[in-house]
Amino acid sequence: MGYYPACPPAGDGPHTYRFTLFALGDRLDVTAGARRDAVQRAIDDATLERARLTATYERS
């Protein structure tokens, strides 16, 4: 659990990252440590809108 920010290996060239933001109409009804498929179903059921940001990042 947690989040690690985008950080491609140094000297590996540009990497493309896609971030999706979900506007949810309710809290997700999943427990800590839930499987990805259960979380995805809960997100699909609760999503009102979504937005995507695509960025290219390179670390020198």
Secondary structure, DSSP 8 states (H G I E B T S, - for coil): ---------TTS--EEEEEEEEEESS-----TT--HHHHHHHHHHHEEEEEEEEEEE---
